[in-house]
Amino acid sequence: MKTNKLILAAALALAMGVVQAKTFKIADQGDALSMDPHSLNESLQLSFTGNIYEPLVARDKKLGLVPGLATKWAQTAPTVWKFDLRKNVKFHDGTPFTADDVIFSYERAKADGSDVKTYVGAIKEIKKLDDHTIEIITTAPFPILPDVVSLWYIMSKKWCTENNALIPVDKRKGVENTASFKANGTGAFRVKSRDPGVRTVLVRNFNYWDKVDTNVEEVIFTPIGNDATRVAALISGEIDMMQPVPVQDVARLSQNPNLTVMQGPELRTIFLGMDQRRDELLFSNVKGKNPFKDKRVRQAFYQAIDIEAIKARIMRGAATPTALMIAPGIKGFVPDLNKRLPYDPEASKKLLAEAGYPNGFEVKMNCPNDRYVNDGEICQAVAGMMARVGVKINLEAESKATYFPKILSRNTSFYLLGWTPGTYDSHNPLFALMSTPGAGGQGQFNLGSFSNARIDELTRLVSSETDQAKRNAMIAEAFKIHSDEVGHLPLHQQALAWGMKKNVSLVQLGDNFNPFKWVVIK
């Protein structure tokens, strides 16, 4: 009898071990720069804080729209949307979620210092019908509103008021507040501790309103900037997952019997931007003139870049060169326009000479070194290619902690950036990247201030057009103008590469987000 009891106890312990709570240790090459969900419109930032905070409309495992903090929504008039809010939802501190939090979060997201204005820019007003019903009134018909608000996270009015976090953390000005280090969302995880640049610990929110597909109760997130150190940590078992896997290590890690490398296409486009606003460039030897205002100079830079060499030598083939500012898979992608200008250094030299720079010129380039795959190496390669046509690039590669405040303040002449349309629709890059900077988040990330009145007009028309054929024609026209004017220098879409232990199961999304509520450790 005693033996049978021991066997039963062992069996129960084994069974419990299969589903027992786990700690998930993850490393990234960079850190989320703040716990404030309105402070930085950047993939890692939104992915990480998206485990803590939630939008009205969420995304499923195939990036489709699903109910989040709103259970349903409907367009009741050309400029009016009615949202039914989820009942019996509480913030991590126990405060009930209501319509007041949505209205507060709208005002906060459009305030000075917010980096997510583009997600609420089409909204004119939000009316409270009752504690769990609102009407969102847009400035014009806006049929893609549910897509656009899927990355606008809702904060607690009560918590922000009590913690002096009424306005967003402003990364441009170095302004911090309680929301930089603490958080109070409605998501499946809550912040236990935060040591910026060193370690952030999340723990499960067991009062979460929805079921989750995870046995993870604790997440330990560690930024490890050095590629070799990050890889070594995965191989040694110190961490359970790392992202990204350096392209030069993909094959080696794939052959490790204890590890898995998940690869897939990413919806992010890597591109270069140029200051086209100032009469005289910052950080340049050209005085009294801005070379980038001349299309011939912009085209010369474009044709000096050997994109196939970057793909082969730096990206090890894990990139798809592009001529457009969006990837295949984004609504409105135009295959016929996705043809790059030829790599032609001699043509570049001729264009520079015609523009009045036969000996080239000197300019500083800003580049992050802890955000994208091989971003620093790409910038170094571009600098070398420009040198061949007489342009001296003074490269400043730095952590995104200092890079973002600089470029978001437009304190740059030439920069590298990557963009994933959070709406998975072409209107997003048209509005945020290619429109003339203006009110309501328009052109908020058009950091070189490229401007074309017809693109501005087409962007407005695209936002309200419901006939898909007409809409696609407008998008194509806008992209054609942008390409003809060489508004930016698109480079490529890079491939995702995540490395993890064999016993880790998760969902890899094309936007490079990693919801911890879908992570299972076997």
N, C-alpha and C positions, 0 to 999 in steps of 0.2 A: 504493500500500500504506500509506504514511504517512497519507494522507488518511483511508482507511478506519479506521485505528486511532484517529485523532482523533475521527471520528464515533462509533465504538463507545465510546470513553471518555466522550464527552459524553452519549451515551445512558445509560450506566451511572450517571453522576453525576446525571442528571435523575431516573432511576428511584430512586436512593438518596435524593434530595431529597424524594420523595413520602412516604417512610416514615421519614425521619430523625428523630432524637430532638428533642423540642421542650421549651421552657420555657413553662409556663403561668402567666401573671400574673393574679391574681384579687384583687379588693378587696371588702370588706364594710364595712358601716357600724360594726361593732364587731369586737372581737377575741375569740378563744378566750382565756379568762382564765387557763388553766393547761394544761400538757401532761399533768397527772394525770387519767386517765380516770374516777377515782372522786370527783373534787373538786367537780363541778358538774353537776347533771342539767338541762342546758340544750341546746337544739337545736344551736346553732352549736358549742358545746363538744363535744358528742357526735359531730356530723358531722365536725368537723376531726380529733379524736383517733381517730375510727373509720377514718381512713386509715392510722393508725399501729398501733393495737391492734385486736384482733378478739374477737368473742364465740364461744361454742360453736355457737350457731345463728345464721345470718346471714339477710339479706334479699336477694332478687333484684331485678331491674329493675322488677318489678311489686309489690314489697313482700311477696312470698310467702316462706315459710320455706325455707331451703336449708341444706345442711351448711356449717359454718364450721370451727372447730377441733374439732368433733365430726363424725364421718362418718355416724353414725346414732344414734338414740335410741329407746327404747321404754319404755312404762309396764309394769313387770313385776308390780306389786302396786298397790293403791289409793294408797299413799303412797311408792312406790319407782319411780324412773326409772333405767334403765341407759343410760349414754352411752359409746360407743366413740370414743376420742380419735384424732385424726389423727396418724399416725406420720411421722417424717422432717420434722417442722416445726422450724425454729430461730428463736429470737429474733434481733433485729438484731445482737446481739453474738456470735452463734454458739452460744449455749447451747441445748440441745435442749428442746423443749416437752414436758412430762410432766404426769401427774395431780397431782404436788406443786404445780405452778403454779396449777392450778384450785382446789385446796383453799386455798392461800395467798390467792388472789384473792377467794375467798368470805369468808374471815376478815377481809380488808382492807376489802371492800365493806360489811360489816355493822358495822365498827368506828366508834367515835366520830369525828365529823368527816366521815364519808362522806356524800355527797349522793345516792348511788344505792342506799340501803337498800331502797327499794321493789322493786327488781329481784331481791333475794335474801331478802326478808322472809318468804316462804313456806317457805324451806328450813330444815330442822331440823339436817341434818348431811350431809356428803359423805364417803363411804367410798371409799378407794382399793382396787380389786381387783387391779390391777397398774399398771404405768407408763402404760398407755394405755386403761384401763377404770376407770370410776367408777360409783358408785351415788349418786344424789341422793335423800335422804329428806326428804319434806315434812311439815310439822306436821299436815296434813290432806290428803285427796285434792285434787289440784290439776291438773286436766287441761290448763290453759293454760300450764304451766311452760315449754315450748319458746318460746312467744311472749314470755313475760316476761323470759327470760334473753337475749333478742336484743340488748339494749343494756348487758349486763354484760360489760365487756371484761376480758380475762385479761392479767395482768402476770407478769413473771418473778420468782420467789421469790429466786433467786440475785442478780439485779441490784438488787432493792429492798433486800435485806439488805446488800449491799456498798456501796450508796449512801445508806444511812440514810433510806430511803423506805418503811419498814415500815407506816406509818400514812398515811391520805390527807391531802392538803393541805386544811386547814380554812379555807374562805373566810370563815366567820363570824368567826373569831378572828384572821384575818390570818396564820395559820401557814403557812409555806412550807418546802419541802425540795427535794431534788434533782429529784424528779418534777415540780416546778413548771416547770422550764426544760429538762430533758432527758427523753428517752423511750427505751424499749427494748421495742418490741412485736414482733408477728409479721406485721404488715400489709404491704401492697404499697409503702408509703412509710415513710421514716425521717426523723427530724429532723436537719438539717444545722446549722441555727443558729436561735436564738430571741432576739428583742429585743422584749419585751412592749410592746404598744401601738404598735409601729413596723413590724416585719417578722418573719415566720417563714418559713424556707426548708425545704422537704422535698425529698428526692431519692429516686429509685426504689430499692427493695430488690430487687436482681437475684437474690437467693436465695429469693425468694418461692415458696411451695409451689404456687401456682395460676397459671394463665394469666390475663393481664389484657387488657382491650380498650382499650389506650391506647398512644400513642407519646410520652407525656409522661415526661420523665426528671427534671424539676425543677419544683417548684411554688413560686412566690413569692407569699405571702399578705400583703396590706397592708391594715390597717384605715384607712378614710377616712371619718370621721364626717360631714363636711359633704356634703350631697347634691349641691350644685352642683359641688364639687371632684371628687366621685366620677364624676359624669356627664361632666365635662370630660376626665377621665383616660381614659374609654372612647372618647369621640369622637376624641381626639387619637391614640389607639393606644398610649398609655402602658401600658394594661392590656388583657388579652384578655377579661375578664369582670367584671361587677359584680353584686352583690346587696345589698339589693333596689333595683330601679329605683323612684325616687320616682313616685307615681301621677301627678303633674302632668307628668312627663317621658316617660311611656309612649308617647304618640302621636308626639311629636317624634323619639324614638329609633327608633320603628318605621318612620318614613319615611326614615331614613338608609340609603342603599343599601349601606353597608359593615357594617351592624349587624343583629342579630336580637334581638327581645324575646320571650322564652318566658314565657307566662302560663298559669296553671292553678290549680285550687282547692287550698287548703291545708287540712290536717286540724287546724290549730291554732285553738283558740277563745280569743279575747281576753275577759277578764272583770275585774271589780273585786271586791276582797275587803275585808272590814271586820273589825276586831278585836271579837270577841264573847266574849273570855276575861276581860279585865281588869274589875275593878269600876269603875275610872276610866280614861278614855281618856288615852293619851299625846297631847301636843301639841294640847290642846283647851281651850277656855275653860269647859267644863262640869266642875265640881268635884264629887267624891263620887258620880259617876254615869257610866254608860256608855250613851249613847244607842243604840248599835248592838245592845245586848242586846234592844231592843224591836223586834219584827217590824214595827211600824208605821213606825218610822224607816227601816228597811231598804227597806220598800216605797215609802216617800216618795222615797228616793234613786232607786230604780228608775224610778218614774213621772215623775221630773223630767228624765230623760235622753231627749232627742229623737234616737233612734237613726237615724231616716231622714235627719235633718239631718247627722249625722256621716257617714253613708254617702254622701250627695250632695256635701257641701261639702268634707269632709276626705279621704274615701277615693275621691272621684271615681267612685263607683259600684262600685269594686273591693272590695266587702265584702258579706257575706250576714248580715243581722241574725239573731240566734238567741235562743231562750229557754232553751236547754240548754247544759250544760257540755261537750258533745261535738258534733262535726260529722257531717253525713251521710257515710257511708263507714266510720264506726266501728261495730264490731259491738255491737248493742244499741240503736242510735239509735231513738228513738220519735217518728215524725213527728207523731202526734196531740198530743204534749205540747209541740211546738215552736211555741208561740203566746205571744208576749210580752204582758205587761200593757200597756195603752194608755199612751201619753205623755199626761200630764195634770197640769200644774203646779198647778192648783187643788186637785186631789185630794191632791197632795203636801203643799201647805200645810195642808190640813185634817188629814191624818194626823200631821204634825209637831205641830200644835196639840193634837190628842187625846193625843199622847204626852207633852205637857208642854213643848213647844218652839215656842210661837207666834211667836217672833221668830227661830227657827232657832238655830244655834250655829256655832262655829268649830272646824275640824279640819284637820290637815295631811294632804296626800296625797302618797305616794311614787310616782314614775313613772320608768321608764328612758327615755332619749332616744337610745339607739343599739342598740336590739334589734329593735323591730317597725317596720312601715311606719307612719310618721306617728304614732308613739306619743306624742310630746310634744304634738302638736296635738290628739290625742284627749283627753288629760288637761286641756289648756287649755279645750277645749270643754265637758268635763264640769264643770269649775270654774265656767265662765260660766253653765251651766244651773242649777247648784246655787245660784248667787247670786240667780237669779230667784225661788227659793222661800225665800230668807232664810238659806241656809247659806253661810258664808264658808269657802272652801277655800284653804289656804295650800299652794300647789303647790311641791313640791321635785322637779324633773326633773334627773336626773343620769346619768352613765355607769354602765353595769351593773357596772363594777369596784367602785364604792362602793354601788350600789343593792342588789346581791344580798347582800353581807354583812349589810346592814341589815335587809332584809325576812326573810331566812332566820333571823335571830336574833329574829324577831318584834318588832323594834323599829320598829313601824309601826302606825298606826291605820286607814289607808285606802290601798289600793294598787292598781296595775294590773299584771296578769300575763297571760301567754299559756301555753297548755298543749296539747301534742300527745301523745296517749296512745301511748307507745312500743310498746305491745303491739297497738295498733289494736283494742282491746277495751274495753268500758265498765268492766270491773273496775278498770282502771288509774286513771281519775279518781275512781271511787268510793273506792278504797283510799287513794290519795295525796292527793286534794284535798278529799274530802267526809266521810271518816271521822274520828272523834275521834282526835286525836294520841295515839299509843301506841307500843308496842314493835314492833320489826321493820320500821320504816319506815311504819307505819300513820299516815296523816294528816301525813306529813312536810312536805307542801306545802300543808296546810290552815293557812295562816299566820294566819288570823283565828280559828282554833280553833272554828269552827262545830261543834256537836255534836248528834247525834240518835241515841238508842239503837237505834231501829228500822233506820236506815240502816246502823249498824254491824253489826247482826245480818244484814241482807240482803246486805251486802258479803261477810260470811263464807260465807253460803249460796251466793252467786253463784260464789265461787271454786272450789267443789267440785261444783256441779251439772252433770251431763252431759246432762240432758234439755233441749234447746235451747228448747223452748216454755216450760217452767217457769222456765228461766234468764232468758229475755226478760221474763217477767211480773215476776220479782223486780227486774230492772233498772228496768223501767218504774215499779214501786212506789217504788223508792228515788228516782228522778228526780222523781216527783210530789211526794213529801214535801219534797225539797230545794227544788223550785220554790215549793210552798205556804209554806214557811218563809222563803223569800227568803234562802237560805244564802249565796249570792253574787249578783253582778249580771252575768250574761252579756251581752256586747255583740254580737260578730260573729265570723265567720270571714273573714279577709282573703284576697285572691288573691295568689298568688305572681307575681312579676315579676322575671325575670333578664335582664340585658342582656349581649350578647356579640358578638364579631366574627363575620362570616359564615363564617369558616373554622373555627369551633369547633363541635364536635359533642359533646353530653353528654346525660345522662339527668336529667330534672327529676322528682323524687319529691314526693308529697303531704305528706311529713313535712319538706320543706325541707332534706333532707340532700343533699350533693354528693360522692359517691365519686369521687375523682380517677382511680381505675382504670378508669373508663368515659369519660374525657375524651379526645377525639381532636382534634388540630390538623392540619387538612388542608394 
